[in-house]
Amino acid sequence: MALPTRRHSSARRDLRRTNKKLTASNLSTCPQCHEKKLPHRICPNCGYYAGQEEMKVEI
């Protein structure tokens, strides 16, 4: 099995790890109740999607 002959520097290691981070999900605003929701999904607060009530929400 092949082994690296030289050690990678810490700068090279850190450059490789720059893209390994969590990203915040992009939320949109519901046009009915103005709460934050995931895009292209039924609003969990009011139950509307695309201006129509898709499900009843118990409050």
DSSP file (Angstrom, degrees, kcal/mol; ACC not computed):
  #  RESIDUE AA STRUCTURE BP1 BP2  ACC     N-H-->O    O-->H-N    N-H-->O    O-->H-N    TCO  KAPPA ALPHA  PHI   PSI    X-CA   Y-CA   Z-CA
    1    1 A M              0   0    0      0, 0.0     2,-0.2     0, 0.0     0, 0.0   0.000 360.0 360.0 360.0 134.6    0.0    0.0    0.0
    2    2 A A        -     0   0    0      1,-0.0     0, 0.0     0, 0.0     0, 0.0  -0.491 360.0-164.4 -77.8 141.5    1.4    3.4   -1.0
    3    3 A L        -     0   0    0     -2,-0.2     2,-0.2     0, 0.0     3,-0.0  -0.932  29.2-101.9-121.9 147.2    2.1    5.9    1.7
    4    4 A P        -     0   0    0      0, 0.0     3,-0.0     0, 0.0     4,-0.0  -0.476  23.7-149.9 -67.3 137.3    2.7    9.7    1.3
    5    5 A T  S    S+     0   0    0     -2,-0.2     2,-0.3     1,-0.1     0, 0.0   0.798  78.3  39.3 -80.5 -27.6    6.4   10.4    1.5
    6    6 A R  S    S-     0   0    0     -3,-0.0     2,-0.3     0, 0.0    -1,-0.1  -0.911  85.9-112.0-125.2 152.1    5.9   13.9    3.0
    7    7 A R        -     0   0    0     -2,-0.3     2,-0.2     1,-0.1    -2,-0.0  -0.573  32.2-118.5 -79.4 138.6    3.5   15.3    5.5
    8    8 A H        -     0   0    0     -2,-0.3    -1,-0.1     1,-0.1     2,-0.0  -0.559  33.9-114.7 -74.0 141.3    0.8   17.8    4.3
    9    9 A S     >  -     0   0    0     -2,-0.2     4,-2.0     1,-0.1     5,-0.1  -0.273  20.0-113.6 -72.3 163.1    1.2   21.2    6.0
   10   10 A S  H  > S+     0   0    0      1,-0.2     4,-2.5     2,-0.2     5,-0.2   0.824 117.2  56.7 -68.2 -29.9   -1.5   22.5    8.3
   11   11 A A  H  > S+     0   0    0      2,-0.2     4,-2.1     1,-0.2    -1,-0.2   0.905 107.6  47.4 -66.5 -40.3   -2.4   25.2    5.7
   12   12 A R  H  > S+     0   0    0      2,-0.2     4,-1.5     1,-0.2    -2,-0.2   0.895 112.5  49.8 -67.2 -39.5   -3.0   22.6    3.1
   13   13 A R  H  X S+     0   0    0     -4,-2.0     4,-1.4     1,-0.2    -2,-0.2   0.916 111.2  49.2 -62.8 -43.6   -5.2   20.6    5.5
   14   14 A D  H  X S+     0   0    0     -4,-2.5     4,-0.6     1,-0.2    -2,-0.2   0.856 106.4  55.8 -67.9 -34.9   -7.1   23.8    6.4
   15   15 A L  H >< S+     0   0    0     -4,-2.1     3,-0.7     1,-0.2     4,-0.3   0.875 107.7  49.9 -63.5 -35.9   -7.7   24.7    2.8
   16   16 A R  H >< S+     0   0    0     -4,-1.5     3,-0.5     1,-0.2    -1,-0.2   0.842 111.2  49.2 -69.4 -32.5   -9.2   21.2    2.3
   17   17 A R  H >< S+     0   0    0     -4,-1.4     3,-1.2     1,-0.2    -1,-0.2   0.458  82.7  93.0 -88.1  -0.7  -11.5   21.7    5.3
   18   18 A T  T << S+     0   0    0     -3,-0.7    -1,-0.2    -4,-0.6    -2,-0.1   0.823  86.8  49.1 -64.5 -29.9  -12.9   25.1    4.4
   19   19 A N  T <  S+     0   0    0     -3,-0.5     2,-1.5    -4,-0.3    -1,-0.3   0.507  86.6  92.0 -88.7  -3.8  -15.9   23.7    2.6
   20   20 A K    <   +     0   0    0     -3,-1.2     2,-0.3    -4,-0.1    -1,-0.2  -0.600  63.2 112.6 -90.8  77.3  -16.9   21.3    5.4
   21   21 A K        -     0   0    0     -2,-1.5     2,-0.3     0, 0.0    -3,-0.0  -0.973  68.9-103.7-143.7 157.7  -19.2   23.6    7.2
   22   22 A L        -     0   0    0     -2,-0.3     2,-0.4     1,-0.0    -2,-0.0  -0.585  31.7-152.0 -80.1 142.6  -22.9   23.7    8.0
   23   23 A T        -     0   0    0     -2,-0.3     2,-0.2     3,-0.0     3,-0.0  -0.924  19.2-114.5-115.4 143.5  -25.0   26.2    6.0
   24   24 A A        -     0   0    0     -2,-0.4     2,-0.2     1,-0.1     0, 0.0  -0.507  35.6-111.0 -73.2 140.3  -28.2   27.8    7.2
   25   25 A S        -     0   0    0     -2,-0.2     2,-0.7     1,-0.1    -1,-0.1  -0.493  30.3-115.9 -73.0 141.8  -31.3   26.7    5.3
   26   26 A N        -     0   0    0     -2,-0.2     2,-0.3    -3,-0.0    -1,-0.1  -0.689  35.8-162.2 -83.3 116.6  -32.8   29.5    3.2
   27   27 A L        -     0   0    0     -2,-0.7     2,-0.3    11,-0.1    11,-0.2  -0.707   4.4-155.8 -99.4 147.8  -36.3   30.3    4.6
   28   28 A S  E     -A   37   0A   0      9,-3.0     9,-2.7    -2,-0.3     2,-0.4  -0.736  23.0-107.4-114.4 169.8  -39.0   32.2    2.9
   29   29 A T  E     -A   36   0A   0     -2,-0.3     7,-0.2     7,-0.2     5,-0.0  -0.822  27.5-121.4-101.2 134.6  -41.9   34.1    4.4
   30   30 A C     >  -     0   0    0      5,-2.8     4,-1.5    -2,-0.4    19,-0.0  -0.563  14.3-145.4 -70.4 130.2  -45.5   32.8    4.2
   31   31 A P  T  4 S+     0   0    0      0, 0.0    -1,-0.1     0, 0.0    -2,-0.0   0.718  94.6  47.6 -72.2 -17.9  -47.7   35.3    2.3
   32   32 A Q  T  4 S+     0   0    0      3,-0.1    -2,-0.0    16,-0.1    -3,-0.0   0.945 131.8   9.8 -84.9 -55.1  -50.7   34.4    4.6
   33   33 A C  T  4 S-     0   0    0      2,-0.1     3,-0.1    15,-0.1    -1,-0.1   0.478  90.5-128.6-109.0  -5.1  -49.4   34.5    8.1
   34   34 A H     <  +     0   0    0     -4,-1.5     2,-0.2     1,-0.2    -5,-0.0   0.781  60.0 138.9  61.4  30.5  -45.9   36.0    7.5
   35   35 A E        -     0   0    0      1,-0.1    -5,-2.8    -5,-0.0    -1,-0.2  -0.678  61.3 -96.5 -96.5 158.8  -44.1   33.3    9.4
   36   36 A K  E     +A   29   0A   0     -2,-0.2     2,-0.3    -7,-0.2    -7,-0.2  -0.541  53.1 161.7 -74.6 139.6  -40.8   31.7    8.2
   37   37 A K  E     -A   28   0A   0     -9,-2.7    -9,-3.0    -2,-0.2     6,-0.1  -0.966  44.2 -90.5-151.0 163.1  -41.2   28.4    6.3
   38   38 A L    >   -     0   0    0     -2,-0.3     3,-0.8   -11,-0.2   -11,-0.1  -0.562  54.9-101.8 -74.0 142.2  -39.2   26.2    4.0
   39   39 A P  T 3  S+     0   0    0      0, 0.0    -1,-0.1     0, 0.0     3,-0.1  -0.332 100.9  18.3 -67.7 149.2  -39.8   27.1    0.3
   40   40 A H  T 3  S+     0   0    0      1,-0.2     2,-0.3    -3,-0.1     9,-0.0   0.792 105.9 103.6  63.2  33.1  -42.1   24.9   -1.8
   41   41 A R  S <  S-     0   0    0     -3,-0.8    -1,-0.2     7,-0.1     2,-0.1  -0.959  81.1 -92.1-138.7 157.5  -43.8   23.4    1.3
   42   42 A I        -     0   0    0     -2,-0.3    -4,-0.2     1,-0.1     7,-0.2  -0.454  49.5-107.0 -66.5 139.2  -47.0   23.8    3.1
   43   43 A C     >  -     0   0    0      5,-2.2     4,-1.9     1,-0.2    -1,-0.1  -0.545  22.4-152.1 -68.7 124.3  -46.7   26.4    5.9
   44   44 A P  T  4 S+     0   0    0      0, 0.0    -1,-0.2     0, 0.0    -7,-0.1   0.693  91.6  53.7 -71.9 -15.8  -46.7   24.5    9.2
   45   45 A N  T  4 S+     0   0    0     -9,-0.1    12,-0.0     3,-0.1    -2,-0.0   0.919 129.3   7.5 -84.4 -46.7  -48.3   27.5   11.0
   46   46 A C  T  4 S-     0   0    0      2,-0.1    11,-0.3   -11,-0.0     9,-0.1   0.624  90.4-124.3-114.5 -17.0  -51.4   28.2    8.9
   47   47 A G     <  +     0   0    0     -4,-1.9     7,-2.5     1,-0.3     8,-1.3   0.609  61.6 136.5  85.8  12.4  -51.5   25.3    6.4
   48   48 A Y  E     +B   53   0B   0      5,-0.2    -5,-2.2     6,-0.2     2,-0.3  -0.667  28.1 179.3 -95.7 149.7  -51.6   27.3    3.2
   49   49 A Y  E >  S-B   52   0B   0      3,-2.6     3,-1.6    -2,-0.3    -7,-0.1  -0.937  72.5  -9.5-146.8 126.3  -49.6   26.7    0.0
   50   50 A A  T 3  S-     0   0    0     -2,-0.3     3,-0.1     1,-0.3    -8,-0.0   0.837 129.0 -54.2  55.7  38.6  -49.7   28.8   -3.1
   51   51 A G  T 3  S+     0   0    0      1,-0.2     2,-0.4     0, 0.0    -1,-0.3   0.483 118.5 101.6  81.0   2.8  -52.7   30.8   -1.8
   52   52 A Q  E <  S-B   49   0B   0     -3,-1.6    -3,-2.6    -5,-0.0     2,-0.7  -0.926  77.5-115.0-121.0 145.6  -54.9   27.8   -1.1
   53   53 A E  E     +B   48   0B   0     -2,-0.4    -5,-0.2    -5,-0.2     3,-0.1  -0.690  35.9 173.3 -78.8 118.5  -55.6   26.1    2.2
   54   54 A E        +     0   0    0     -7,-2.5     2,-0.3    -2,-0.7    -6,-0.2   0.724  62.0  10.5-100.0 -27.2  -54.1   22.6    1.9
   55   55 A M  S    S-     0   0    0     -8,-1.3     2,-0.4    -9,-0.1    -1,-0.3  -0.994  74.5-109.8-151.3 153.3  -54.5   21.3    5.4
   56   56 A K        -     0   0    0     -2,-0.3     2,-0.5    -3,-0.1    -9,-0.1  -0.687  30.4-152.9 -84.0 135.7  -56.3   22.2    8.6
   57   57 A V        -     0   0    0     -2,-0.4     2,-0.5   -11,-0.3   -12,-0.0  -0.948   7.8-139.8-113.8 124.6  -54.0   23.3   11.4
   58   58 A E              0   0    0     -2,-0.5    -2,-0.0     1,-0.1     0, 0.0  -0.706 360.0 360.0 -81.2 127.0  -55.1   22.8   15.0
   59   59 A I              0   0    0     -2,-0.5    -1,-0.1     0, 0.0   -14,-0.0   0.399 360.0 360.0-106.6 360.0  -54.1   25.8   17.2
